[in-house]
Amino acid sequence: MPLHSLRSWLSIERNQTGHGEKWISALGALLGILAVYQLTHWCFPHGFRGNAGGAILLASMGASAVLVFAVPHGALSQPWPVLAGHLFSAFIGVTCQMLAPDHAWTGAVAVGLAVGAMHYLRCIHPPGGATALAAVIGGSDVHALGYQYLLTPVAINVAAILLAAVAFNACFAWRRYPVHLHRRQPRAAAVVPLQRRVDLTQEDFHAAIGQLNSFVDITDENLTELLELAKQHAERDTLHPATITPGRYYSNGRLGRAWSVRRIAVTPALDGPSSDRLVYAVVAGDGIGSIGHASAAELRQWARFEVAPDDGGRWSKTRED
């Protein structure tokens, strides 16, 4: 199986996040978990219900730390999903354990109900499933807590991770948390549209997301803002390249599955004059891995602009000289 096909099947996305951002996320997660432990231990220095081992630290907080520090603007990372996702899941897990203790399927039922509840309550937070499961498989110390499990350790842990996320992300202007604070930051002046035949609206996105019928880990506001910035970027460039140069890459500029990038070969096609037919290879997007040939005029009509791969494996427009 070709490497690009394997990457598609495994859904390995190209990551264009800078090295600095990666290390900031890692440092935030480290400090966040330290904050959770310290606050919980400070509130309950002797543990819970005679647990002399110290304060309980939920393993699911590690997953929450990944979201609030590595994806601070994601829909799954916002305060309501973090708070309600853990608390409602904890309630469901404790209830399931009380009603059906010592059954192999109790944990599965708890996780399933927690997922359904998070959907309906608009608080999907993947670590909540682990919180529900921990209430069932956590052992006698956790079972002895009963509904106190919601307060200690869940609520204390959640409060600590949220406070740490707000404080840490506030140090960096581009990653305010929660995302509402990020949207309130001053924006650069918008590009004046040259002429738009069709202008997508917020309502169009709401309708499209409804048709998709699948949870998307990005807020509607961020999605529409992203599209608006992309449209402004597109309006700065010409519609088609002036020439097609062998050895370079060109994109059709389309969205989603129809997007494609072709590399024009230096060697001309064998079944036509070298000045008329050019060989190209599809190197990204629709038809990746395929080979074809077309005239320079046909390729100009197909192409929207020249592109080049960056260090992160993404494709960016190449400015004309």
MIMIVEX-889845 format. One line per 8 residues: their letters; for each residue y, z, x of C-alpha. Coordinates in nm, 3 decimals, decimal comma. Layout:
// residues N
a = Y/Z/X; ...
***
This chain:
// residues 321
mplhslrs = 0,000/0,000/0,000; 0,341/-0,098/0,149; 0,567/0,186/0,250; 0,836/0,097/-0,005; 0,579/0,095/-0,287; 0,446/0,434/-0,181; 0,800/0,570/-0,172; 0,861/0,441/-0,526
wlsiernq = 0,540/0,595/-0,659; 0,624/0,928/-0,497; 0,988/0,900/-0,614; 1,125/0,975/-0,269; 1,499/0,936/-0,310; 1,730/0,836/-0,026; 1,945/1,139/0,054; 2,302/1,062/0,160
tghgekwi = 2,405/1,429/0,185; 2,563/1,507/0,520; 2,406/1,742/0,771; 2,688/1,993/0,720; 2,620/2,009/0,347; 2,248/2,064/0,408; 2,319/2,358/0,638; 2,574/2,503/0,397
salgallg = 2,310/2,496/0,123; 2,059/2,668/0,349; 2,308/2,937/0,450; 2,405/2,994/0,086; 2,041/3,041/-0,015; 1,988/3,289/0,270; 2,293/3,495/0,176; 2,213/3,470/-0,196
ilavyqlt = 1,865/3,619/-0,159; 2,005/3,892/0,066; 2,259/3,971/-0,207; 1,985/3,989/-0,470; 1,779/4,229/-0,260; 2,072/4,449/-0,162; 2,215/4,481/-0,513; 1,875/4,553/-0,667
hwcfphgf = 1,788/4,803/-0,397; 2,131/4,968/-0,432; 2,089/5,006/-0,810; 1,731/5,128/-0,783; 1,669/5,270/-0,432; 1,339/5,430/-0,535; 1,199/5,131/-0,717; 1,091/5,121/-1,080
rgnaggai = 0,853/5,349/-1,264; 0,727/5,515/-0,949; 0,692/5,195/-0,752; 0,759/5,352/-0,412; 0,751/5,011/-0,248; 1,119/4,967/-0,327; 1,319/4,746/-0,560; 1,142/4,455/-0,726
llasmgas = 1,263/4,113/-0,614; 1,149/3,829/-0,837; 0,994/3,538/-0,651; 1,157/3,303/-0,903; 1,496/3,395/-0,753; 1,401/3,183/-0,453; 1,380/2,878/-0,680; 1,709/2,971/-0,847
avlvfavp = 1,870/2,993/-0,504; 1,765/2,635/-0,432; 1,943/2,517/-0,747; 2,268/2,716/-0,734; 2,324/2,660/-0,360; 2,175/2,314/-0,299; 2,269/2,158/-0,637; 2,567/2,369/-0,753
hgalsqpw = 2,695/2,099/-0,991; 2,358/2,022/-1,149; 2,300/2,089/-1,519; 2,001/2,313/-1,440; 2,211/2,524/-1,202; 2,492/2,636/-1,431; 2,540/3,002/-1,535; 2,404/2,970/-1,890
pvlaghlf = 2,073/2,809/-1,783; 2,032/3,061/-1,500; 2,110/3,366/-1,715; 1,949/3,267/-2,044; 1,663/3,075/-1,882; 1,545/3,385/-1,698; 1,611/3,641/-1,972; 1,456/3,453/-2,263
safigvtc = 1,159/3,353/-2,049; 1,115/3,717/-1,943; 1,121/3,826/-2,307; 0,858/3,568/-2,399; 0,639/3,664/-2,103; 0,649/4,036/-2,184; 0,578/3,969/-2,552; 0,280/3,748/-2,475
qmlapdha = 0,136/4,009/-2,238; 0,175/4,282/-2,503; 0,016/4,075/-2,779; -0,268/3,924/-2,575; -0,327/4,125/-2,257; -0,598/4,038/-2,006; -0,663/3,686/-2,132; -0,684/3,388/-1,897
wtgavavg = -0,466/3,177/-2,128; -0,186/3,432/-2,179; 0,016/3,310/-1,882; -0,015/2,948/-1,992; 0,106/3,033/-2,342; 0,400/3,229/-2,198; 0,513/2,940/-1,979; 0,471/2,685/-2,257
lavgamhy = 0,672/2,890/-2,505; 0,937/2,958/-2,241; 0,982/2,585/-2,179; 1,015/2,517/-2,551; 1,263/2,800/-2,597; 1,475/2,684/-2,304; 1,488/2,335/-2,453; 1,611/2,457/-2,792
lrcihppg = 1,851/2,711/-2,644; 1,996/2,453/-2,402; 1,919/2,666/-2,100; 1,650/2,474/-1,910; 1,609/2,644/-1,573; 1,274/2,573/-1,399; 1,249/2,915/-1,230; 1,245/3,067/-1,580
gatalaav = 0,886/2,949/-1,614; 0,796/3,155/-1,308; 0,975/3,458/-1,455; 0,769/3,429/-1,774; 0,447/3,392/-1,574; 0,531/3,691/-1,353; 0,553/3,912/-1,661; 0,188/3,829/-1,731
iggsdvha = 0,031/3,817/-1,385; 0,260/4,066/-1,212; 0,009/4,348/-1,229; 0,011/4,700/-1,369; 0,351/4,795/-1,225; 0,519/4,505/-1,403; 0,320/4,558/-1,723; 0,426/4,925/-1,730
lgyqyllt = 0,790/4,821/-1,745; 0,751/4,656/-2,086; 1,080/4,515/-2,209; 1,260/4,706/-1,935; 1,144/4,410/-1,723; 1,434/4,216/-1,879; 1,686/4,457/-1,728; 1,506/4,565/-1,414
pvainvaa = 1,455/4,347/-1,227; 1,543/4,026/-1,416; 1,902/4,091/-1,529; 1,994/4,265/-1,202; 1,846/3,981/-0,995; 2,018/3,716/-1,205; 2,357/3,891/-1,189; 2,328/3,912/-0,811
illaavaf = 2,235/3,546/-0,761; 2,518/3,431/-0,991; 2,780/3,647/-0,820; 2,663/3,522/-0,483; 2,678/3,160/-0,601; 3,033/3,196/-0,734; 3,157/3,372/-0,421; 2,983/3,151/-0,165
nacfawrr = 3,061/2,814/-0,326; 3,426/2,918/-0,371; 3,460/2,888/0,007; 3,419/2,509/-0,016; 3,663/2,305/-0,230; 3,411/2,029/-0,302; 3,139/2,260/-0,440; 3,307/2,504/-0,677
ypvhlhrr = 3,067/2,698/-0,900; 3,033/2,684/-1,197; 3,096/2,312/-1,230; 3,386/2,375/-1,472; 3,590/2,504/-1,176; 3,510/2,188/-0,981; 3,639/1,968/-1,264; 3,971/2,156/-1,261
qpraaavv = 4,040/2,066/-0,897; 4,317/1,805/-0,836; 4,187/1,450/-0,827; 4,307/1,159/-0,619; 4,522/0,904/-0,799; 4,312/0,664/-1,001; 4,302/0,293/-0,931; 4,482/0,092/-1,198
plqrrvdl = 4,225/-0,134/-1,365; 4,288/-0,504/-1,314; 4,123/-0,617/-1,634; 3,818/-0,469/-1,807; 3,638/-0,671/-2,068; 3,432/-0,369/-2,175; 3,527/-0,009/-2,099; 3,250/0,247/-2,143
tqedfhaa = 3,347/0,572/-2,314; 3,219/0,928/-2,329; 3,071/0,853/-2,670; 2,879/0,557/-2,527; 2,718/0,787/-2,272; 2,625/1,044/-2,537; 2,454/0,769/-2,737; 2,276/0,629/-2,429
igqlnsfv = 2,146/0,971/-2,323; 2,018/1,022/-2,677; 1,827/0,694/-2,654; 1,682/0,794/-2,318; 1,531/1,102/-2,487; 1,470/1,281/-2,159; 1,649/1,570/-1,990; 1,887/1,446/-1,719
ditdenlt = 1,989/1,696/-1,451; 2,357/1,602/-1,453; 2,624/1,701/-1,703; 2,769/1,436/-1,935; 3,113/1,492/-1,784; 2,991/1,442/-1,427; 2,796/1,133/-1,528; 3,095/0,965/-1,690
ellelakq = 3,322/1,069/-1,403; 3,074/0,915/-1,160; 3,074/0,588/-1,352; 3,454/0,582/-1,369; 3,480/0,629/-0,993; 3,221/0,354/-0,944; 3,419/0,117/-1,167; 3,738/0,192/-0,978
haerdtlh = 3,554/0,121/-0,654; 3,427/-0,209/-0,796; 3,777/-0,317/-0,901; 3,890/-0,312/-0,540; 3,652/-0,592/-0,445; 3,616/-0,962/-0,517; 3,350/-1,090/-0,755; 3,158/-1,311/-0,510
patitpgr = 3,142/-1,347/-0,132; 3,332/-1,641/0,013; 3,035/-1,747/0,228; 2,669/-1,665/0,269; 2,589/-1,582/0,631; 2,230/-1,580/0,763; 2,116/-1,240/0,890; 2,330/-1,043/0,646
yysngrlg = 2,256/-0,851/0,325; 2,391/-0,923/-0,024; 2,371/-0,735/-0,354; 2,379/-0,869/-0,708; 2,589/-0,565/-0,805; 2,387/-0,487/-1,117; 2,282/-0,143/-1,239; 1,946/0,028/-1,282
rawsvrri = 1,625/-0,173/-1,255; 1,809/-0,507/-1,236; 1,979/-0,414/-0,908; 1,858/-0,605/-0,603; 1,951/-0,658/-0,237; 1,857/-0,972/-0,043; 1,861/-1,034/0,331; 1,934/-1,393/0,426
avtpaldg = 1,699/-1,515/0,697; 1,826/-1,693/1,006; 1,544/-1,949/0,977; 1,612/-2,212/0,705; 1,364/-2,307/0,436; 1,095/-2,557/0,531; 1,104/-2,755/0,205; 1,469/-2,859/0,216
pssdrlvy = 1,756/-2,946/0,450; 1,863/-2,652/0,664; 2,219/-2,689/0,538; 2,108/-2,668/0,176; 1,821/-2,421/0,150; 1,819/-2,064/0,283; 1,525/-1,823/0,295; 1,588/-1,471/0,169
avvagdgi = 1,381/-1,152/0,148; 1,433/-0,890/-0,123; 1,473/-0,563/0,072; 1,572/-0,324/-0,208; 1,561/-0,296/-0,586; 1,407/-0,545/-0,825; 1,142/-0,762/-0,659; 1,139/-0,568/-0,332
gsighasa = 0,909/-0,724/-0,075; 0,924/-1,076/-0,220; 1,040/-1,390/-0,036; 1,232/-1,682/-0,184; 1,472/-1,962/-0,103; 1,787/-2,101/-0,262; 2,093/-2,303/-0,175; 2,400/-2,132/-0,037
aelrqwar = 2,584/-2,211/-0,360; 2,309/-2,051/-0,569; 2,309/-1,743/-0,349; 2,689/-1,714/-0,377; 2,660/-1,729/-0,754; 2,388/-1,461/-0,751; 2,559/-1,229/-0,502; 2,846/-1,001/-0,594
fevapddg = 2,926/-0,875/-0,245; 2,789/-0,820/0,102; 2,628/-0,482/0,174; 2,489/-0,292/0,471; 2,249/0,005/0,497; 2,395/0,335/0,609; 2,232/0,616/0,806; 2,102/0,777/0,486
grwsktre = 1,924/0,463/0,369; 2,184/0,388/0,101; 2,362/0,057/0,060; 2,740/0,029/0,078; 2,981/-0,257/0,041; 3,097/-0,436/0,354; 3,468/-0,504/0,370; 3,569/-0,861/0,440
d = 3,769/-0,918/0,757
***
